[in-house]
Amino acid sequence: MVEDVSSRKAFAEEVCHAAGERALAYFRDRENLKVDSKGAQDWVSEADKAVEVFIRDEISAAWPEDGVFGEEHGARSGTSGFDWVIDPIDGTTNFVNGIPAWTIVLAGVTGGTTRIGVIRDPNVDETYAAERGAGATLNGKALSVAAGVPLDAGTVSVGYSNRVEAAHILPVIADLIERGAMYHRNASGALSLAYVAAGRLLGYVEEHMNAWDCLAGQLMIAEAGGRVEDQDAQEMIRRGGRVVVGTPDVFPELVGICDRAWGG
């Protein structure tokens, strides 16, 4: 068992806050931002790369024996049994287009289990954080998912990427509409997951997500009383996978919708 999980969580909150300030500086100077395309609607900017390097350097200084996995740079193996998973800017398409809906994401994993997660939204000064078994918070206040709200009285966020067939999202949206639900997409899966934990959204579904986009948010939702499909965190780091999360009231319906659209 890795010790100092709580210390690592406090460290992660501080690092994400500092990383968010660096990202904001790039965001406010977008006319000079260097941006490259990785594929359709898939961008990487110098801000993504610089912010990830900053987070990696901070981890190396504070926890030199920990492993690191990030979206923009190669994996670094560790010896402590604790691995960090970084998305320096989740929502880069929003970022490069001037839409203030993007986040800094950092998760901590031991074995196949996510132990800590932090999602920092510097645009509105919100820090979501969770530690397994210790709850989830927003700016230090306890979070809980929405309770007693059916699908026809709330909103579900639906994500997709160029890793899957775009048409696969259509039956999901159609099914939600037929059930009277509102659907939402803000191009930052991590931020949408945080909104589920905060009770703003009823759920989030996506056919395939990478670990750096979802591990932190999935932990937050579970710690805030929501439901999350069981997954091995290390397997998610290797391959990614589908993500279905929601309040206890709507989770079974969301699983059924996704099973019908994507196969169980």
Secondary structure, 3 states (H helix, E strand, C coil): CCCCHHHHHHHHHHHHHHHHHHHHHHHCCHHHCCEEEEECCEEEEHHHHHHHHHHHHHHHHHCCCCEEEECCCCCECCCCCEEEEEEEEECHHHHHCCCCCCEEEEEEEECCEEEEEEEEECCCCEEEEEECCCEEEECCEECCCCCCCCHHHCEEEEECCCCCCHHHHHHHHHHHHHCCCEEECCCCHHHHHHHHHCCCCCEEEEEEECHHHHHHHHHHHHHCCCEECCCCHHHHHHHCEEEEEECCCCHHHHHHHHHHHHCC
